[in-house]
Amino acid sequence: MNIELTYHQDLSHGWIFADNATLAELGLNRGSFSRYSYQDAAGVYAEEDCDAGVVIKAMKAKEINFTFKEVYQIQEHWIRNLDGC
């Protein structure tokens, strides 16, 4: 199995998006993340400094291969307007 994770970035920060199906596959939920990560109905945007590691560690533990697709936004990212976890 290979999962492509989207790495969203703006000028000062980044987040890895994990959709609800991926979270379920990994045994994670919104309570697995700090208040520095964001959420919407589709999943969690795990902040890059520590919460992204939660996703990556869980994928490695389940031997799931993953790649990243990078999405860069010059202005402040819309993710910052979502609800925190």
C-alpha positions in Angstrom: 0.0 0.0 0.0 1.2 3.5 -0.8 -0.4 6.7 0.4 0.3 10.1 -0.9 0.2 12.8 1.8 -0.2 16.5 0.9 2.3 18.8 2.6 0.8 22.2 2.8 3.1 25.2 3.4 3.0 28.9 3.7 5.8 31.4 4.4 6.3 30.4 8.0 4.8 26.9 8.6 3.5 23.6 7.2 1.0 20.8 7.8 0.6 17.3 6.5 -2.9 16.4 5.6 -4.3 13.0 6.7 -7.8 12.2 5.6 -10.3 10.4 7.7 -9.8 7.1 6.0 -6.0 7.3 6.5 -6.5 8.3 10.2 -8.8 5.2 10.7 -6.3 2.9 9.0 -3.5 4.2 11.3 -5.7 4.0 14.4 -5.4 7.8 15.0 -8.1 10.3 15.8 -8.3 14.0 16.4 -7.3 13.5 20.0 -3.9 12.1 18.8 -2.8 15.6 17.8 -1.9 18.8 19.6 -3.8 22.1 19.5 -1.3 23.3 16.9 -2.9 21.0 14.3 -6.1 21.9 12.5 -9.1 19.9 11.4 -12.1 19.9 9.0 -14.7 17.4 8.0 -12.2 15.7 5.6 -9.4 15.1 8.1 -6.5 16.5 10.0 -3.8 19.0 9.0 -1.0 17.8 11.3 1.5 20.6 12.1 5.0 19.9 10.8 7.1 20.3 14.0 5.7 17.4 16.0 2.2 16.2 15.0 3.3 15.3 11.4 5.6 12.8 13.2 2.6 11.2 14.7 1.3 10.4 11.3 4.7 9.3 9.9 5.5 7.1 12.9 2.1 5.3 12.6 2.6 4.7 8.9 6.0 3.2 9.5 4.7 1.0 12.3 2.1 -0.4 9.9 4.7 -0.6 7.1 2.7 1.7 4.9 4.7 3.4 2.2 4.1 7.1 1.7 5.1 9.9 -0.5 4.6 13.7 -0.3 2.9 16.1 -2.7 3.9 19.7 -1.8 1.5 22.5 -2.0 2.9 26.0 -1.4 1.0 29.2 -0.7 2.7 32.6 -0.7 0.1 34.3 1.6 -1.0 33.1 5.0 -2.5 29.6 4.5 -6.3 29.0 4.7 -5.6 26.1 7.0 -4.9 28.7 9.8 -8.7 29.5 9.7 -9.8 26.0 10.5 -10.7 24.6 14.0 -7.8 23.3 16.1 -7.7 19.7 17.2 
